[in-house]
Amino acid sequence: MTAYKDLSKEELLELKNGLEAQFAEIKAKGLKLDMSRGKPSTEQLNLSMGMMDVLNSGADLTCDDGVDCRNYGGLDGITEAKQLLADMMEVPRDNVIIFGNSSLNVMYDTVARAMTHGVMGSTPWCKLDKVKFLCPVPGYDRHFAITEHFGIEMINVPMTPTGPDMDMVEKLVSEDASIKGIWCVPKYSNPQGITYSDETVYRFANLKPAAEDFRIFWDNAYCVHHLYEDKQDYLIEILMECKKAGNPDMVYKFSSTSKISFPGSGIAAMAASEANLKDIRDMMKYQTIGHDKVNQLRHVRFFKDVHGIVEHMKKHADIMRPKFEAVIDGLERELGGLEIGSWIKPLGGYFISFDSLDGCAKAIVAKAKEAGLVMTGAGATYPYGKDPHDSNIRISPSYPTPEELAVATEIFVLSVKLVSIDKILESK
């Protein structure tokens, strides 16, 4: 295919006429398609329906250590659930607290505690003149929403194929004591699907922050979300690396079963050093007497152990893989060689990251909406919703059916082509 920039003005206008006719044809169908969020499909949710049968009125709801899950108690979570999530997170059980249904909730509360009461005896962030967070970009919009909500200044750190720009991270955290944290999705990152390299993890563990209360918010949301059995990214375990580097307290590690069992009805966990966990427990005891132990037991009885989770995730992969491949194939077939966009083919996670020509992302998303395709808002992958290049678009293939996905991909590539032609024509 000839790159669009190499076509003459006349050739581009002729091409545009044909594409507009195709677009009008699809628009006339009055479609309603949604690729806006990384929601599991109904088919994926059905995989966990057996969980509804593992407990009934005749079930013994007593844990291995004698705790009655129907009653009060157990601030940390039940032992079996701690073991299950600890194995999934590759950490010792004693370094884990089980929370409620949402890791995002846990991250919000962690920032809130630091704001009001400080971290392990340090000055509460709300009493400081300035609090800053580093934000690898493109990144997860809901992370950025939390820090924005608390009035924390966010600093963009560019992502590279091996993770965040660590030269920049090291320089900033070592020089500025007002930088209190960094958001990380270290495996199959949202939205690019990048997994941090060994060197990146080592450099994180060996950071020398100016702030004693600096914390790495390590959101390992996609730790078991592989698309392929024979091609999987590997991520070094950060808690152990921090401990080896003499920085045992520097990381909070988060995970959940939200996209493993039921989003909204899963279980969330946090892993951290003993000192961090003591600090958190001391404040949690005012907040709750314990989270939903019946739901924790339900998950343990259903999955049994981490091998049960691994086998379960293979079923998820069988549903997700064809969807990712359909989108990637469509992008390669329709946009390959045109030089109007680039994308990354991930080996896991929930998203495909697409970069358009500069200044085109918002227009592409708006164009797609005209034809009935709702996508994540352009700019969402950057703090304050401001993508300096207006180029990144997050594609979420999980929710639509394969048939809907084929049409959605067609709408998307047509939108990319039409907006890109207009952009190139401006400079002709």
C-alpha positions as CSV (number, residue, x, y, z in Angstrom):
1,M,0.0,0.0,0.0
2,T,1.1,3.5,-0.7
3,A,1.5,5.8,2.3
4,Y,-1.2,8.5,2.3
5,K,1.4,11.3,2.7
6,D,2.9,10.2,-0.7
7,L,-0.4,10.6,-2.5
8,S,-1.3,13.8,-4.5
9,K,-4.1,16.1,-3.4
10,E,-6.3,14.7,-6.2
11,E,-5.6,11.1,-5.3
12,L,-6.5,11.8,-1.7
13,L,-9.7,13.6,-2.6
14,E,-10.7,10.7,-4.8
15,L,-9.9,8.2,-2.1
16,K,-11.9,10.3,0.4
17,N,-15.0,10.2,-1.8
18,G,-15.0,6.4,-1.9
19,L,-14.4,6.1,1.9
20,E,-17.2,8.6,2.7
21,A,-19.6,6.5,0.6
22,Q,-18.6,3.3,2.6
23,F,-19.0,5.3,5.9
24,A,-22.4,6.6,4.9
25,E,-23.5,3.0,4.2
26,I,-22.5,1.8,7.7
27,K,-23.9,4.9,9.4
28,A,-27.3,4.2,7.8
29,K,-27.5,0.9,9.6
30,G,-28.1,2.8,12.9
31,L,-25.7,0.6,14.9
32,K,-25.0,0.8,18.6
33,L,-21.6,-0.7,19.4
34,D,-19.6,-0.2,22.6
35,M,-15.8,-0.5,22.9
36,S,-15.4,2.1,25.6
37,R,-14.3,0.0,28.6
38,G,-12.5,-3.2,29.3
39,K,-15.6,-5.0,30.5
40,P,-15.6,-8.8,30.3
41,S,-18.2,-10.2,28.0
42,T,-21.3,-12.2,29.1
43,E,-19.5,-15.3,27.8
44,Q,-16.6,-14.6,30.2
45,L,-18.9,-13.9,33.1
46,N,-20.6,-17.3,32.5
47,L,-17.3,-19.1,33.1
48,S,-17.7,-18.3,36.9
49,M,-21.3,-19.2,37.3
50,G,-20.3,-22.4,39.1
51,M,-19.2,-20.2,42.0
52,M,-22.9,-19.6,42.7
53,D,-23.3,-23.3,43.5
54,V,-20.3,-23.9,45.8
55,L,-22.1,-22.5,48.8
56,N,-25.7,-23.1,49.8
57,S,-27.8,-23.2,53.0
58,G,-26.4,-26.6,53.8
59,A,-22.7,-25.7,53.3
60,D,-20.2,-25.6,56.1
61,L,-19.1,-22.0,56.3
62,T,-16.3,-22.6,58.7
63,C,-12.7,-21.9,57.5
64,D,-9.7,-24.2,58.0
65,D,-8.7,-22.3,61.1
66,G,-12.1,-22.5,62.7
67,V,-13.4,-19.1,61.7
68,D,-17.2,-18.9,61.0
69,C,-17.5,-16.8,57.8
70,R,-21.0,-15.7,58.7
71,N,-19.8,-13.8,61.7
72,Y,-17.8,-10.7,62.6
73,G,-14.0,-10.7,62.6
74,G,-11.0,-11.3,60.4
75,L,-9.7,-7.8,59.5
76,D,-7.1,-9.3,57.1
77,G,-9.3,-11.8,55.4
78,I,-9.6,-15.5,55.8
79,T,-6.4,-17.6,55.7
80,E,-7.4,-19.6,52.6
81,A,-8.2,-16.5,50.6
82,K,-4.9,-14.9,51.6
83,Q,-3.1,-18.0,50.4
84,L,-5.0,-18.1,47.1
85,L,-4.3,-14.4,46.3
86,A,-0.7,-14.6,47.7
87,D,0.1,-17.4,45.3
88,M,-1.5,-15.5,42.4
89,M,0.6,-12.4,43.4
90,E,3.7,-14.4,44.0
91,V,4.2,-13.2,47.5
92,P,4.2,-14.8,51.0
93,R,0.7,-15.1,52.6
94,D,1.8,-13.1,55.6
95,N,2.4,-10.1,53.3
96,V,-1.2,-10.0,52.1
97,I,-4.4,-8.3,53.3
98,I,-7.7,-9.2,51.6
99,F,-10.1,-6.4,51.1
100,G,-13.6,-6.0,49.5
101,N,-14.6,-6.4,45.9
102,S,-12.4,-3.7,44.2
103,S,-8.6,-3.0,44.0
104,L,-9.4,0.5,42.8
105,N,-11.3,1.0,46.0
106,V,-8.1,-0.1,47.9
107,M,-5.9,2.2,45.9
108,Y,-8.3,5.1,46.6
109,D,-8.3,4.4,50.3
110,T,-4.5,4.1,50.3
111,V,-4.1,7.6,48.9
112,A,-6.9,8.9,51.2
113,R,-5.1,7.5,54.3
114,A,-1.8,9.1,53.2
115,M,-3.6,12.4,52.7
116,T,-5.3,12.4,56.1
117,H,-2.9,10.5,58.4
118,G,0.4,10.2,56.5
119,V,2.4,7.1,55.7
120,M,4.0,5.3,58.6
121,G,4.3,8.4,60.8
122,S,5.3,10.9,58.2
123,T,3.4,14.2,57.7
124,P,-0.1,13.8,56.3
125,W,0.0,14.8,52.6
126,C,-2.9,17.3,53.2
127,K,-0.6,19.3,55.4
128,L,2.1,19.7,52.8
129,D,2.3,22.6,50.4
130,K,2.7,20.4,47.4
131,V,2.1,16.7,46.7
132,K,3.1,15.2,43.3
133,F,2.7,11.8,41.6
134,L,4.5,10.4,38.6
135,C,2.2,9.0,35.9
136,P,3.5,6.7,33.1
137,V,1.7,7.7,29.9
138,P,-0.3,6.5,28.2
139,G,-1.8,4.9,31.3
140,Y,-4.9,4.0,33.3
141,D,-7.5,6.8,33.5
142,R,-8.9,5.7,36.8
143,H,-5.5,5.9,38.5
144,F,-5.2,9.5,37.3
145,A,-8.7,10.2,38.4
146,I,-7.9,9.3,42.0
147,T,-4.8,11.6,42.2
148,E,-6.7,14.4,40.5
149,H,-9.6,14.0,42.9
150,F,-7.2,14.6,45.8
151,G,-5.6,17.6,44.2
152,I,-2.3,15.8,43.7
153,E,-0.2,17.3,40.9
154,M,0.5,14.7,38.2
155,I,3.7,14.5,36.1
156,N,3.8,12.6,32.8
157,V,6.5,10.0,32.4
158,P,6.7,8.5,28.9
159,M,6.3,4.8,28.5
160,T,9.0,2.9,26.5
161,P,8.9,-0.7,25.2
162,T,10.4,-1.8,28.5
163,G,8.3,0.3,30.9
164,P,8.4,3.9,32.2
165,D,11.4,6.1,31.2
166,M,13.5,5.1,34.3
167,D,16.2,7.8,33.7
168,M,13.4,10.3,34.2
169,V,11.8,8.4,37.2
170,E,15.2,8.1,39.0
171,K,16.1,11.8,38.5
172,L,12.7,13.1,39.6
173,V,12.2,11.0,42.7
174,S,15.8,11.6,43.9
175,E,15.6,15.4,43.5
176,D,12.0,16.2,44.6
177,A,10.7,15.3,48.1
178,S,7.2,16.4,47.1
179,I,6.9,13.4,44.7
180,K,5.2,10.8,46.9
181,G,4.3,8.1,44.4
182,I,4.1,6.6,41.0
183,W,1.2,4.7,39.3
184,C,2.3,1.4,37.6
185,V,0.5,-1.3,35.7
186,P,3.6,-3.4,35.3
187,K,2.3,-6.4,33.4
188,Y,0.3,-6.1,30.1
189,S,0.0,-2.4,30.9
190,N,-3.2,-0.4,30.4
191,P,-3.5,0.5,27.5
192,Q,-0.3,-0.6,25.7
193,G,0.0,-4.2,26.9
194,I,3.7,-3.6,27.8
195,T,5.4,-5.7,30.5
196,Y,8.2,-4.0,32.5
197,S,11.6,-5.5,31.8
198,D,13.8,-7.1,34.4
199,E,16.0,-4.0,34.4
200,T,13.1,-1.7,34.9
201,V,11.9,-3.7,37.9
202,Y,15.5,-3.7,39.4
203,R,15.7,0.0,38.9
204,F,12.3,0.5,40.6
205,A,13.5,-1.6,43.6
206,N,16.7,0.4,43.8
207,L,15.2,3.9,43.7
208,K,16.6,6.5,46.1
209,P,13.6,8.8,46.7
210,A,14.0,12.1,48.4
211,A,10.7,11.5,50.2
212,E,10.7,8.9,53.0
213,D,7.0,8.3,52.3
214,F,7.4,7.7,48.6
215,R,5.5,4.6,47.5
216,I,5.3,2.7,44.2
217,F,1.6,1.9,43.5
218,W,2.2,-1.4,41.7
219,D,-1.2,-2.3,40.2
220,N,-0.7,-5.8,38.9
221,A,-4.2,-6.1,37.6
222,Y,-3.3,-8.4,34.7
223,C,-0.9,-10.8,36.4
224,V,-2.6,-13.9,35.1
225,H,-4.3,-12.4,32.0
226,H,-2.3,-14.1,29.2
227,L,-3.8,-14.5,25.7
228,Y,-1.5,-17.4,24.7
229,E,-0.2,-20.5,26.4
230,D,3.1,-20.6,24.5
231,K,3.8,-16.9,24.4
232,Q,3.6,-15.2,27.8
233,D,5.4,-12.2,29.3
234,Y,7.2,-12.7,32.6
235,L,7.4,-10.1,35.3
236,I,9.9,-10.1,38.2
237,E,8.3,-9.9,41.6
238,I,8.7,-6.4,43.0
239,L,8.2,-7.0,46.7
240,M,11.2,-9.3,47.0
241,E,13.3,-7.1,44.8
242,C,12.6,-4.1,47.1
243,K,13.5,-6.2,50.1
244,K,16.8,-7.3,48.5
245,A,17.6,-3.7,47.6
246,G,17.1,-2.6,51.2
247,N,13.8,-0.8,50.3
248,P,11.2,-3.2,51.8
249,D,8.6,-0.5,52.5
250,M,8.7,1.3,49.1
251,V,6.0,-0.7,47.3
252,Y,2.2,-1.3,47.6
253,K,1.2,-4.1,45.3
254,F,-2.5,-4.5,44.3
255,S,-4.5,-7.2,42.6
256,S,-8.0,-8.6,42.4
257,T,-10.1,-11.3,40.8
258,S,-12.3,-8.6,39.1
259,K,-11.6,-9.9,35.6
260,I,-11.1,-13.5,36.7
261,S,-14.4,-14.1,38.5
262,F,-17.1,-11.4,38.6
263,P,-16.2,-7.7,38.2
264,G,-17.8,-5.9,41.1
265,S,-18.2,-9.2,43.1
266,G,-14.6,-10.4,43.2
267,I,-12.0,-10.1,46.0
268,A,-9.2,-7.6,46.1
269,A,-5.8,-7.8,47.8
270,M,-2.8,-5.7,48.7
271,A,0.7,-7.0,49.3
272,A,3.3,-5.0,51.2
273,S,6.0,-5.1,53.9
274,E,5.1,-6.0,57.5
275,A,5.6,-2.4,58.5
276,N,3.3,-1.1,55.8
277,L,0.6,-3.6,56.6
278,K,0.8,-2.8,60.3
279,D,0.3,0.9,59.4
280,I,-2.7,0.0,57.2
281,R,-4.3,-2.3,59.7
282,D,-4.0,0.3,62.5
283,M,-6.2,2.6,60.4
284,M,-8.5,-0.1,58.9
285,K,-9.7,-1.2,62.3
286,Y,-11.6,2.1,62.5
287,Q,-13.1,1.5,59.1
288,T,-14.3,-2.1,59.2
289,I,-14.5,-5.2,61.4
290,G,-13.6,-7.2,58.3
291,H,-14.6,-7.6,54.6
292,D,-17.0,-10.1,53.1
293,K,-15.7,-13.5,54.3
294,V,-18.5,-15.5,52.7
295,N,-17.4,-14.1,49.3
296,Q,-13.8,-14.9,50.1
297,L,-14.8,-18.5,51.0
298,R,-16.9,-18.8,47.8
299,H,-13.8,-17.9,45.7
300,V,-11.6,-20.4,47.5
301,R,-14.1,-23.2,47.2
302,F,-14.5,-22.5,43.5
303,F,-10.9,-22.1,42.5
304,K,-9.4,-24.3,45.2
305,D,-5.9,-23.0,44.6
306,V,-3.8,-21.0,42.2
307,H,-3.7,-23.8,39.6
308,G,-7.5,-23.5,39.5
309,I,-7.1,-19.8,38.6
310,V,-4.5,-20.7,35.9
311,E,-6.8,-23.2,34.3
312,H,-9.8,-20.8,34.6
313,M,-7.8,-18.1,32.9
314,K,-7.1,-20.4,29.9
315,K,-10.9,-20.4,29.3
316,H,-10.9,-16.6,29.4
317,A,-8.0,-16.6,26.9
318,D,-9.9,-18.8,24.5
319,I,-12.7,-16.2,24.4
320,M,-10.4,-13.1,24.3
321,R,-7.7,-14.3,21.9
322,P,-9.9,-14.4,18.7
323,K,-11.2,-10.9,19.6
324,F,-7.7,-9.4,19.9
325,E,-6.6,-11.2,16.7
326,A,-9.6,-9.9,14.8
327,V,-8.8,-6.3,15.7
328,I,-5.1,-6.6,15.1
329,D,-5.7,-8.4,11.7
330,G,-8.2,-5.6,10.7
331,L,-5.6,-2.9,11.6
332,E,-2.8,-4.7,9.7
333,R,-5.0,-5.4,6.7
334,E,-6.6,-2.0,6.4
335,L,-3.9,0.4,7.8
336,G,-0.6,-1.5,7.3
337,G,1.8,0.6,5.1
338,L,-0.4,3.7,5.1
339,E,1.7,5.4,7.7
340,I,-1.4,6.9,9.4
341,G,-1.3,4.9,12.7
342,S,0.7,2.5,14.8
343,W,-0.3,-0.1,17.3
344,I,1.2,-2.7,19.6
345,K,0.2,-6.4,19.5
346,P,-0.1,-7.4,23.2
347,L,0.4,-10.9,24.6
348,G,-2.2,-10.3,27.4
349,G,-4.3,-7.8,29.3
350,Y,-7.4,-6.1,28.0
351,F,-6.5,-3.4,25.6
352,I,-4.9,-2.5,22.3
353,S,-3.2,0.9,22.1
354,F,-3.4,2.8,18.9
355,D,-1.5,5.9,18.0
356,S,-2.9,8.1,15.2
357,L,-1.2,11.0,13.4
358,D,-0.7,13.9,15.8
359,G,-3.9,15.9,16.3
360,C,-6.3,13.2,15.1
361,A,-7.4,11.1,18.1
362,K,-10.3,13.2,19.2
363,A,-11.6,13.5,15.7
364,I,-11.3,9.7,15.1
365,V,-13.3,8.9,18.2
366,A,-15.9,11.5,17.3
367,K,-16.1,10.1,13.7
368,A,-16.6,6.5,15.0
369,K,-19.4,7.7,17.3
370,E,-21.2,9.1,14.2
371,A,-21.5,5.6,12.9
372,G,-22.6,4.2,16.3
373,L,-19.3,3.1,17.8
374,V,-18.6,4.3,21.3
375,M,-14.9,4.3,22.2
376,T,-12.9,5.4,25.3
377,G,-12.6,9.2,25.1
378,A,-9.4,10.4,23.4
379,G,-7.1,11.8,26.1
380,A,-8.4,9.4,28.8
381,T,-5.0,7.7,28.9
382,Y,-3.3,10.9,30.1
383,P,-3.6,12.9,33.4
384,Y,-6.3,15.5,33.3
385,G,-7.5,14.0,30.0
386,K,-4.9,15.9,28.1
387,D,-2.9,14.0,25.5
388,P,-0.3,16.5,24.4
389,H,-0.2,14.9,20.9
390,D,-3.9,14.1,20.7
391,S,-2.9,10.7,19.2
392,N,-3.5,7.9,21.6
393,I,-6.7,5.8,21.4
394,R,-7.5,2.8,23.7
395,I,-9.3,0.0,22.0
396,S,-11.2,-2.4,24.3
397,P,-12.1,-5.6,22.4
398,S,-13.4,-7.7,25.3
399,Y,-17.1,-6.8,25.5
400,P,-18.5,-6.9,21.9
401,T,-19.4,-10.2,20.3
402,P,-17.0,-11.4,17.5
403,E,-19.6,-10.3,14.9
404,E,-19.9,-6.8,16.5
405,L,-16.2,-6.6,16.7
406,A,-15.8,-7.1,12.9
407,V,-18.1,-4.2,12.3
408,A,-16.6,-2.1,15.0
409,T,-13.1,-2.6,13.5
410,E,-14.4,-1.6,10.1
411,I,-15.9,1.6,11.5
412,F,-12.7,2.4,13.3
413,V,-10.4,2.0,10.4
414,L,-12.7,4.0,8.1
415,S,-12.7,6.8,10.8
416,V,-8.9,6.6,11.0
417,K,-8.6,6.9,7.2
418,L,-11.0,9.7,6.8
419,V,-9.6,11.9,9.6
420,S,-6.0,11.2,8.5
421,I,-6.8,12.2,4.9
422,D,-8.3,15.5,6.1
423,K,-5.2,16.1,8.3
424,I,-2.8,15.4,5.4
425,L,-4.9,17.6,3.0
426,E,-4.4,20.5,5.4
427,S,-0.6,20.5,4.6
428,K,-1.0,19.9,0.9
